[in-house]
Amino acid sequence: MEGQSLHQRIKAVVGQRSFREVAELTETHPETVRRYVQGQSPSVEFLTALCQKMKINSTWLLTGHGPMHEVDVRSFALREANPGELLAAVAHTLEILTDRVIRLEAFVQTLEARVRAQASASAAAIESRPHGTTTVPGSGLASGSPHGNSTAVSTPVNPSWSSAIAEVVTKRSGPDAGGTAATPRS
């Protein structure tokens, strides 16, 4: 379709649709659509709305180059690209993904360290309390007093529970299970 004028490309997009139908899609007056299709210079707003609503490649509509429909742009670009450009794009994408993975691994290790620290602190706090009590935030009950200000409430606690959680959290499958930080790439 190269060599066509803008108005011929607009006619191709409009196809068998009525001016009223295109006007409703583009939020333009039907008479204005008729004038654009018949050769008057279209507004930028009309061209933009036409491309968006009809899923038309704006480069094709304005210049005649490339595929008519947006869905065909990617495959057209891949067909037209030379192998060097494709390899460079793949290499760039791999570099970005590798950097992302390194950052994610560092983030996961930071979270694991925080969870281990919290589990250790919780285990130590539970083991230091008198057996059979635990802290319930905001309960307002003192140990031994039904109306005190402390938050200790007599509740059965299994001291091995927090140890089991801490043990599960520290176990991590994979080559970096030792908890060492990822080494940055050079």
N, C-alpha and C positions, 0 to 999 in steps of 0.2 A: 504493500500500500504506500510505498514511498513515492514521492512525486505528486501526491495529492495535496490539495490546498486544505487549510484548516476547516473550511466550510464543508468540503467533501468528507473529511474525517468526522465532523459533527453529524453529517447526514448518515454516515455509516454507523455511528453510535446510536442515533435515534432510531434507525431502521424503520420498522413498520408501526412504531408507537405514534400515537396522536400527539399533536402539540400540547393538548390539555394534559395528557398523561405525563409528558416530560416536564411540563410546567409545575405539576404537583410534586414531582420528584425533586425538582431543583428549586422549588419555592419561588418561581418566576411567573410572570403573567404569560398566558398562552400566546398572545400576540407578539410579545418580546421573543419567545422561543421561535415563532414562525420567522421573524425578521432575521434572527441569528442563523437559522438553517438556510435561509435564502440569500445570505451573503453579507449582512451587516456585521460589523465587528462586535464580537461578544464581550461581555464584561468578564473580569477575572472571577468574580463571585459565581457567575453562571458556569464557567469552565470548571472551577473548583468543585461546585456542587455536582455537576455532571459526572466528573471523574469519581467522586466519592460514592455517589448513589448507584452508579452503573458499574463500579469497580473497574474503571478504565485506567490504563497506564497514562499518567499525565505527560510524560515525555513523548509518548507516541502521539497523543492528541495535539500537542503543541508543535512537534517537529516532524512527525511521521517516522521516526526511528524507533526500533525495538518492537516488542509485541503489543498488541492492542489491549489485552486484558492484564490486570495486575497479577493474577495467579501465574501467568507465564513468564514474568520478569526474571525470576530466579533461574529457571531452566535455561532461558535465553542467555543470561549472563554467564552461566556455566559453560554453555556451548561456545560462546564467543571468546572466553578467556583462554589465554595460552597456558601451557603446562607450567611454566615458570611462575606465573601469577597464582595459579592454583596451589602449587607447592608452598609458595611464600605465605598464602592465606592459611593453609593447614598448619604450617610451622608456627605462625603467630598465634593461632587458636590454641595449639598445644602448649605454647609457652604461657599463655594466660591461664589455661586450665591447671597447669602444673603449679603455678604460683598460688592459685586458689586452693588447691589441695594442701599445699604447705601451710597456708594461713589457717585452713580448717583444722589440720592436725594440731597446730599450736594451740588453737582455741579449745579443742577437745581436751588436750592435755592440761590446760589451765583449769577447765571445768572439773576434770577428774581430780586434780590436786585440791581444789576447793571442797569437793565432795568428801574426799578422804580426810581433810582437815576437820570438816564439820562432823563427820562420823566419829573421828577420834575424840573430838571435844564432847560430843554427845555421850559417847561410851564412858569417858572419864567422869562426866557429870552424873550419869546414872549410877556408876559404881561407887561414887563418893557419897551418895544419899543413903539414908537408912533403908535397909531392905524392906520392900513392900510399899514404898511411896514413890510418887513421881510428880513432876511439876505440871500443872494444868494452867496455862496462861489465862489470867482474868477471872479465875474462880473466886478469888477473894477469901478463901478459907485458909486458916492457919492450921499447922499441924497440931492436933490435940485440941483445937478450939473451933467451934462451929461458926464463929463470927469474926475471926481475926483478919488481919490484912495480908498475911503471907499467902503464897499460891501453892503450897504443898498440900496435896490431897492423898488420902490413903487409897491407892489403886494398885492392884497386883502388876508387877513388872517382871519380865523375863530378862535378866541381865545378858543372856547370850544372844538376844534378839539384835541389839545394836552391833555386837561383834560380828554376827552373821552378815548383816548388811554391809558393814565396813569391809569384810572379807570379799564379798561378791563385787563390790564397787572397785576394789583394787585389782581384781583379775580382769585383764583386758587381752583379748586375742590379738594377734598380729605381731609384726616384727618389732614394734616399738613398745612392747608391754612393760619394759623396764622403767618407763616414765621419763625417759630422756627427751629433751626438746629436739624438735626437728632441726636439722642443720640447714641453714639457708643456702640456696644455690649461688654459685659464683658465676 
